[in-house]
Amino acid sequence: MRIAWITDPHLNHCSLPSWEQLIGQLNDCQCDALIITGDISEGDDVVFQLRRLADAVTVPIHFVLGNHDFYQSSIDRTRAEVGTAVENHSRLHYLRNEQLIELSPSLALIGEDGWGDATAGDYDRSIVLLNDFRLIEDFRFRHRSQWRSKLESLGRDAAIRLQHKLEQACTQYPSVLVATHVPPFREACWYEGRTTDDHWAPFFVCGQVGKVLLDAANKNPSTKIEVLCGHTHHGGVAVLAPNLTVTTGAAIYGRPEITKVIELT
């Protein structure tokens, strides 16, 4: 079995030649499934892009959403619209709404969106001001003093949901593949070959998801957990435990391409 993985394609920035090149790559690689780890497009366009992609390929598409996917909208409204699109297209699978997907008798796929949850780095002294706060209604209509609690709440929700999925997957499968958008550890938050500093970490690490992953790895030493994520547009691999590896995929605006082909034997 071969699985294509794409992260941060930002299809709303993609020209027609780049789109055709991506679809050509997907068809040529002869994969059995596609995983996308977020930032597919933006809130007013993401459903269109998902349907467009599902109509262009012939394999199941397993995906999570990234922060850009909620731009020009709200988090709840975008998730609801994506959920409806998934119900109406058999090839689309929103991993946040799925409990567990068996890719092989020995490998389960689970996923959650994740969020930079303000639990890593130094939020209070950070000089970073993301477009998220201006373009996502959940932040734009809140006072700046409320942003931190909202970030923590989003991270906590993802962590709780992922914990339940991990508990089931780790008891049934020797290997678990986890798809998420935001790196769950500072060690996996790459930029130009280095990991994040205290200013960027609050917005580029989902620390609560990281804690859940590390707890699951420690409690299930015989289970191999591999995490796929994006968000930073720079790639790297971090080994957090003998059985826990996080691969962060690189991406370039306007030039979406397959990040990696995963081969299962």
C-alpha angles and dihedrals in degrees: 000000000000124000124192116213124201127177132190097357093163090200092188087070092048122110121218093255090051090048092051090048091053093049089047090053091050094049094044095050090062093218125173096217143008128224121196119190100203144280091087093155135305133300097264092049109026097094091051091050093048092051091045091052094045090052091050099052133047100216134083114274114214112189148163126203128247132208093269090057088070097050114124089018143049128273096243095044093049093048091049093050091047090048091055091048090052092052089055098046120057095205096056120088119177102203094206087066094043124083100203137339120204110221093174136347088271102037132064127190121213132163150180132186096237124192140218092266104188092243097110126061124003110312095174094057098034117125092198118117111182126205085238089080092054101036105038114075093217088068102026091060094045127079114253090247088065097051096088095054090049092051091049091048093052091049092047092051091051092047095050093048092046092049092060091048093047092051091056096041096047093053094050107035135045091217131039126191114203122197119197137148106225120056107254095212136042087232089062097045101098131185122170093338096312133090125246129285129224093270097057100031095080089062101032103045128064097207096177091057088048091055092051091050094049092047090051092049092051094047093047106040092165093056119087113219119193121183125203117197143150134177098122097067087223125097135228145132125241125189108206097171136357088268100031123078128168120202116193115199126221123227141181123212111249095012109080115181142157109288096197142342112227115206120203120198 
